[in-house]
């Protein structure tokens, strides 16, 4: 009976209520995810039966002939996200290190305010920025420069229309940099003061203490900011469709037009009349979910491996 | 009390919030136990009165529709004008796209649909199977699609033959100075630059009209790409919406794309002329679009499912099309049936006067007369 009494008293004190309530809330997240996968799975029966695994490896997307393959969209999504992270990671982490470690507090806080503002800008605004600034820039400056110097690589072959993988990647990089800076800065700021002081006391320079002690200590959190950026990049729709060219083709050149999963769903869902067509779009949604899942999983494994090497302490 | 409240919130449009508020005051009454009986009765009376007022004011019959985005401006204008004329009828139209309109009317979640392309035989059969009766197409207005381009150093309006347009969009004509383009444009100094083709990336009635035309004039297009709201484009970049296509064409040197006539007129976008089936180069205009419809009026089938691209007639603009309302043949609710028929009758006659102010082309008289007769099929 003591057990039940203590349960009752705990209930009265609110602990048990709080535990149960928050548990239900947390459970909702799992349920929502499961429901999402279930919906996507159930509503993509037709293409799964008709195309099977071929859906992932064929390149045709023909609503008239009812022939659908997801490869160009998977390719476009992965390539644009990779370009975005390639640009955003060094810039974002560099900026975060400056803000957290090197800049005076007042400068850091002011800049942080603007960075938070950037993170709140709707993606269609970034799309417009892309259309009016990045597209001409890519066509008239970046392409001639890269094509002129590294044009022998298939990556930088022409022609360039301004829209394409690289343009989408650049716009996405601009969109995700605020996330990386914001989260990484917070993580770096939360590194205990004695870590820095110990490094300095051992005779390291300020940069050495930052790069060799503080950054490794904050590595997990910085990785977290990169996941956030990756998740946003993979699912980004509006800004991407405005600058990627919307051509479901696989091309070696980064300047060629392409397509991404999120963009094709947004573009074609409203007018998808046939059942197979509609369900193929839903299966694309499932593919995007899987892709996010796999990439996130890979990133987590990467973290496990790197943290086990023992440089940093997880928080 | 519950059933009454439920009926209020479900039965009348716009009354959900009002009903909710009444519900709150009712709960207040329940809570205020210490109030005198007199006061409670008075409050109750006021509440009931308010309820009656809501029921009286909001008893307009709500008819739901969904579908094409292209005619949305004229539809919302029509529904508004009609509601002012006949306050007892109110239309609620969601412009979710032609595909969505066909799907929702087939599933019976809306009272009528709307589409930029006629329903195909499979879709008609699906409707028949589900409802045991058919669905009717009623043309409402006409639209057209025009070629727009951006070539450095060329400011004059270009003439396009059907061979040139099909060749360009198939990716077979790749230079602006190709004889197929230069031929009908004597005196224009066309450069030897690569053509950049721009098409719609989103599924759209505009693409349907454009590809319907290309399928009619080119067998190769018909077998390679076909007609539809989205097709497997042989070449080119995709822009989202008319504004996306326009943006890409304006920004990309040597680009060609296609946009709705209305969009081109309202935004002062230059566009080219197209050779019609009589061999004349016609620059799209509202009159030319109505002429195209009139030219094919005598061949219009009784179900109005007709494509008028490449229509006969000297003044007919070849890339134009009807847009349709999709009305179920059997409407069991008599009130809704009468309201829908009343609206259609008004739309075919008086409603057509509002059309040109919004840059749509009117129905030709022959088609309007034919639709008037078809109204009796709605039962």
Interface residues (C-beta under 8 A of the other chain):
Chain A: X60 X61 X62 X63 X64 X65 X131 X135 X136 X139 X159 X161 X162 X163 X241 X242 X245 X246 X247 X257 X259 X263 X266 X267 X268 X269 X270 X271 X272 X273
Chain B: X96 X97 X98 X99 X100 X102 X103 X123 X194 X196 X201 X202 X203 X204 X225 X226 X227 X228 X229 X230 X231 X232 X233 X236 X237 X238 X239 X240 X244 X247 X248 X251 X252
